[in-house]
Amino acid sequence: MTRFVLTTIRAGSMLDTTLAPSFRLVAERPSDASRVEALIGRAFGPGRYAKAAERVREARRPSPELSLVAWSEGAAVGCVRQWPVTIGATPAILLGPFAVDEAWRGMGLGAELIRAACDLAAAAGHAATLLVGDESYFGPLGFAAGPARRVVMLGPVDQGRVLVRALRSCGADRLEGPVLPASSA
């Protein structure tokens, strides 16, 4: 199995982090949008638009400095997007969607995308990241349902799949209330 090694990321710098000779992670650019949307569409299909997290993202743009695209030989093979939200009155980051091209699944690229995105959010000063997903996958990446027990995703969602990762000490303490788009988004 190939192991990807991520180099240090500095907030505010132009991100061009080499994972391995055939992969590179770069901050998502406006010109990447159609390729990223196509990748997400292949991974999730049209059903993604019915998800509660999509209601939060609707008619908004992801934070480009916190969103990443994995490239291999000119093709987008993975991506992760992040969005500013509030949980009650507390600022946070909503992670997702993230997608990996079918040919690259099972190689650790998805986990590296999640780790790198969380590192970027932490370096930018964010306290917590929220997502909707399986704790069996995201738990080893630092996400847990416990800190999200009082977090409310509006719309159709299994609240047991709402997961939070603290990005700094006490970053997930006292999270409570609805997840809404941040007013600056």
PyMOL commands that set and color helices and strands:
alter all, ss='L'
color gray80, all
select helices_A, chain A and resi 30-44+46-50+52-57+64-66+102-104+109-123+135-141+146-148+159-161
alter helices_A, ss='H'
color red, helices_A
select strands_A, chain A and resi 16-20+23-27+68-72+75-87+90-100+128-132+151-152+162-166+177-181
alter strands_A, ss='S'
color yellow, strands_A
deselect
rebuild
show_as cartoon
